[in-house]
Structures are given as structure tokens and as C-alpha cells.
Amino acid sequence: MRCLFTVHAGEYLVGSEIEKRIRQVDVWLPSKDRGIDLLVTGRANNGGSEGIVSIQVKFSKDFAITDDADLQKYGLEASSWYSLIRDKIITSPADIWIFVILPFKRVDINYVIIPKDELNNRLNQYKKSGKRLDIYFRVIATSNNSNECWDTRGLSRQEQIALCRGENHDKEEIQKRCFTQYINAWRIVEEKLK
């Protein structure tokens, strides 16, 4: 097999993070692009594989630097943009999708780690039509030193400011856009390997 491409930045960051956080695994790059960017296998003591998980990686540069100061002064840490195709999510052979959110100003990388079926179900709750799904994952620092993650695509500027200020989180339509539980949720990868 002759390598005709190199790993992209998001795949490298995810692979490195997996090797750092989850011991006794191997991270593999497929030789053909079939919708799986990384394959992770666990190592059993007897030399056999404990588990296998396939991962689709999406990477975005940080757009927070271009967002207005209204959002930044209320805790906006990073802003990303992903353009997805609905049918590709549905038919994806990957078990888990990982969105890499690399902030411009800080070194803390955030990863939104979500099982494929859950991603599809979550997006269908508030993105009911269209083949193309644009997602703006925004990471917001909270006063208790944790991060929140929201898809703000389609929200007004005032709604986005309210999110950054910690307001309106209880509204049903806004709550559907909350992806906080998936930030750096490496346990999802670990559980799939068991």
C-alpha cells in the first residue's frame, strides 16, 4: 500500500488525544475513504482485540476571532462551523462522530464526541428539513469554570448573546441545541471499546 495522502489536523488531534487518555488502544488510519477516519482497537491481555470503534472526525478553525465583541465579552471561548450532509450522517459507517473545536486564542481544544445515531436524532429535533446541515458549535465558558456547547446556527444575535450570558437555557427550542454533555466525553469512546 502506497500512502497518497497525509492525515488531516483534526484526525491527528483526535488520535493523539485518544492515545493520551485511553491506555491499551491502537489508533488506525484506513487506507480507503469509506466514511471512517480513525479506527480504534483495544488490546486484550491475550493479544486479541477487546473492542473496536470507528470514528468520523470533523475539524473547524475558530471563528470566534471574527465574532463581535458582544459574544466574546460574555464568555465565548471558541466558535466553529461544520457543513454536513444529512444522508451522510444517516448512512455513515462510523460509530462515533468527533467535532474538533480548536480555539484561536487559547490552547484548550474542545471535542464534541457523540454517537452517530444520537447526532442524527439530535439534529432532526430542530433541523427538520434540508439536505445540508450547517452547524455552528459555540463553546462558552461559564462562571463555574466549565464549558457549555451550543449549536447557534439559525439563532438571532440577541439569542446568541442570551446564551453566552446564561439566559434562556430552559426554553425548549434552545435546549434542543445544547451539546454540553458531549464536550470532551471520552467515556463514550471507552464504553464503545468494552
C-alpha positions as CSV (number, residue, x, y, z in Angstrom):
1,M,0.0,0.0,0.0
2,R,1.4,3.4,-1.0
3,C,0.3,6.4,1.0
4,L,-1.1,9.1,-1.3
5,F,-2.3,11.4,1.5
6,T,-1.5,12.6,4.9
7,V,-3.7,12.7,8.0
8,H,-5.5,16.0,8.4
9,A,-5.1,18.1,11.6
10,G,-8.4,17.0,13.2
11,E,-7.6,13.3,12.7
12,Y,-4.2,13.8,14.2
13,L,-5.5,15.7,17.2
14,V,-8.2,13.1,17.9
15,G,-5.8,10.2,17.5
16,S,-3.3,11.8,19.8
17,E,-5.9,12.6,22.4
18,I,-7.2,9.1,22.4
19,E,-3.8,7.6,22.9
20,K,-3.2,10.0,25.8
21,R,-6.5,9.5,27.5
22,I,-7.3,5.8,26.9
23,R,-4.5,3.3,27.6
24,Q,-4.0,0.0,25.9
25,V,-5.5,1.0,22.5
26,D,-4.2,1.3,19.0
27,V,-5.4,4.0,16.6
28,W,-5.5,3.1,12.9
29,L,-5.9,5.1,9.6
30,P,-8.0,3.3,7.0
31,S,-6.3,3.0,3.6
32,K,-9.5,3.9,1.7
33,D,-12.0,6.7,2.4
34,R,-15.3,4.9,3.2
35,G,-16.6,7.4,5.8
36,I,-14.4,6.3,8.7
37,D,-11.4,8.5,9.6
38,L,-10.0,6.5,12.5
39,L,-10.4,3.0,13.8
40,V,-9.6,2.4,17.5
41,T,-9.0,-1.1,18.8
42,G,-8.5,-2.2,22.4
43,R,-5.7,-4.6,23.4
44,A,-6.7,-7.6,25.4
45,N,-4.1,-9.3,27.6
46,N,-4.1,-12.4,25.4
47,G,-3.3,-10.5,22.3
48,G,-6.8,-10.3,20.9
49,S,-8.9,-7.2,20.4
50,E,-11.2,-6.2,23.3
51,G,-13.3,-3.8,21.2
52,I,-13.4,-1.8,18.1
53,V,-14.8,1.7,17.5
54,S,-14.9,3.6,14.2
55,I,-14.7,7.4,14.2
56,Q,-15.6,10.2,11.8
57,V,-13.7,13.4,12.5
58,K,-14.8,16.9,11.6
59,F,-12.4,19.8,12.1
60,S,-13.0,23.5,12.1
61,K,-10.9,26.6,12.6
62,D,-12.0,29.0,15.2
63,F,-14.4,31.7,14.1
64,A,-14.6,33.5,17.5
65,I,-12.0,36.0,16.4
66,T,-14.4,37.3,13.8
67,D,-17.5,37.2,16.0
68,D,-18.4,40.5,17.6
69,A,-17.2,41.6,21.0
70,D,-20.8,41.1,22.4
71,L,-20.3,37.4,22.4
72,Q,-16.7,37.4,23.5
73,K,-17.2,39.6,26.5
74,Y,-19.8,37.2,27.8
75,G,-17.5,34.1,27.7
76,L,-17.4,32.9,24.1
77,E,-14.3,30.7,24.0
78,A,-14.5,29.2,20.5
79,S,-16.8,29.2,17.5
80,S,-16.8,26.6,14.8
81,W,-18.6,25.9,11.6
82,Y,-19.4,22.5,10.1
83,S,-21.3,21.8,6.9
84,L,-22.8,18.3,7.0
85,I,-25.0,16.3,4.6
86,R,-28.0,14.7,6.3
87,D,-27.8,11.5,4.2
88,K,-24.1,11.0,5.0
89,I,-24.9,11.1,8.7
90,I,-27.7,8.6,8.3
91,T,-25.6,6.1,6.2
92,S,-22.3,6.7,8.0
93,P,-20.4,3.5,8.9
94,A,-18.7,5.4,11.8
95,D,-19.9,4.6,15.3
96,I,-18.9,8.0,16.7
97,W,-18.5,11.4,15.3
98,I,-16.0,13.8,16.9
99,F,-16.0,17.5,16.2
100,V,-12.7,19.2,16.9
101,I,-13.1,22.8,18.1
102,L,-9.7,24.5,18.1
103,P,-9.8,27.9,19.7
104,F,-7.8,30.7,18.2
105,K,-6.7,32.4,21.5
106,R,-6.2,29.5,23.9
107,V,-4.6,26.1,23.7
108,D,-7.5,24.1,25.2
109,I,-9.1,22.1,22.5
110,N,-12.7,21.0,22.9
111,Y,-14.0,17.9,21.3
112,V,-17.7,17.2,20.8
113,I,-18.0,13.4,21.0
114,I,-21.3,11.9,20.0
115,P,-22.6,8.6,18.7
116,K,-23.8,8.8,15.1
117,D,-27.4,7.8,15.8
118,E,-27.6,10.3,18.6
119,L,-26.2,13.1,16.4
120,N,-28.8,12.3,13.8
121,N,-31.6,12.3,16.3
122,R,-30.5,15.5,18.0
123,L,-30.2,17.4,14.7
124,N,-33.6,16.1,13.5
125,Q,-35.2,17.7,16.6
126,Y,-34.5,21.3,15.4
127,K,-33.2,21.0,11.8
128,K,-36.3,19.4,10.2
129,S,-35.6,19.9,6.6
130,G,-32.8,20.3,4.1
131,K,-30.1,18.0,2.8
132,R,-27.3,20.3,4.0
133,L,-27.0,21.0,7.7
134,D,-24.8,23.8,8.8
135,I,-23.8,23.7,12.5
136,Y,-22.1,26.5,14.5
137,F,-20.8,24.9,17.6
138,R,-20.0,27.6,20.1
139,V,-18.1,26.9,23.3
140,I,-19.0,29.3,26.2
141,A,-17.0,29.5,29.4
142,T,-19.3,29.6,32.5
143,S,-18.8,31.2,35.9
144,N,-18.3,27.8,37.5
145,N,-15.2,27.1,35.3
146,S,-16.9,24.6,33.0
147,N,-17.8,24.9,29.3
148,E,-21.1,24.8,27.6
149,C,-21.6,23.9,23.9
150,W,-24.5,25.1,21.8
151,D,-25.4,24.9,18.1
152,T,-26.2,28.6,17.4
153,R,-26.8,28.3,13.6
154,G,-30.2,30.0,12.9
155,L,-30.4,31.9,16.3
156,S,-30.7,35.6,16.3
157,R,-27.8,37.7,17.6
158,Q,-29.8,38.5,20.7
159,E,-30.5,34.8,21.3
160,Q,-26.8,34.1,21.0
161,I,-25.9,36.9,23.5
162,A,-28.5,35.5,25.9
163,L,-26.9,32.0,25.6
164,C,-23.5,33.5,26.4
165,R,-25.0,35.3,29.4
166,G,-26.5,32.1,30.7
167,E,-30.1,33.2,29.9
168,N,-32.9,31.3,28.1
169,H,-31.3,27.9,28.7
170,D,-34.7,26.5,29.8
171,K,-36.6,27.3,26.6
172,E,-37.4,24.0,24.9
173,E,-36.3,25.2,21.4
174,I,-33.0,26.4,22.8
175,Q,-32.4,23.3,24.9
176,K,-32.6,21.1,21.8
177,R,-29.4,22.9,20.6
178,C,-27.4,22.1,23.8
179,F,-24.4,19.7,23.2
180,T,-22.7,20.4,26.5
181,Q,-22.9,16.8,27.7
182,Y,-20.8,15.7,24.7
183,I,-17.9,18.1,25.3
184,N,-14.7,16.0,25.9
185,A,-17.0,13.0,26.6
186,W,-14.2,10.4,26.1
187,R,-16.2,8.0,28.1
188,I,-18.3,7.4,25.0
189,V,-15.2,6.0,23.2
190,E,-14.2,4.0,26.2
191,E,-17.7,2.5,26.6
192,K,-17.8,1.5,22.9
193,L,-14.5,-0.3,23.3
194,K,-15.8,-2.5,26.1
